[in-house]
Amino acid sequence: MVKLYLDEDMSSRVAQALRSKGFDVLSSHEVGNDGLSDEEQLRYATKEGRHLVTCNAKDFLALANQWYEKGRRFPKILNP
């Protein structure tokens, strides 16, 4: 099953709607991660084995490139 983590750019209502459709989803709002840096958000998603869903793809793609160049692996970064 695909596990999702919504960063703070995504409304917690999106998490609730996805959950009602059977998705395994958490939002940063629900786990107290609002205000964390992009890197901390990606680190949390990675630790939890969840794909990161964000409207801030530009910044996260730059971060993903940095991680990739260092050999760090992470779940997917999704932009709705």
Buried (B, 14 or more C-beta within 10 A) or exposed (E): EEBBBBBBBBEBEBBEEBBEEEEEBBBBBBEEBEEBEBEEBBBBBBEBEBBBBBEBBEEBEEBBEEBEEEEEEBBEBBEE
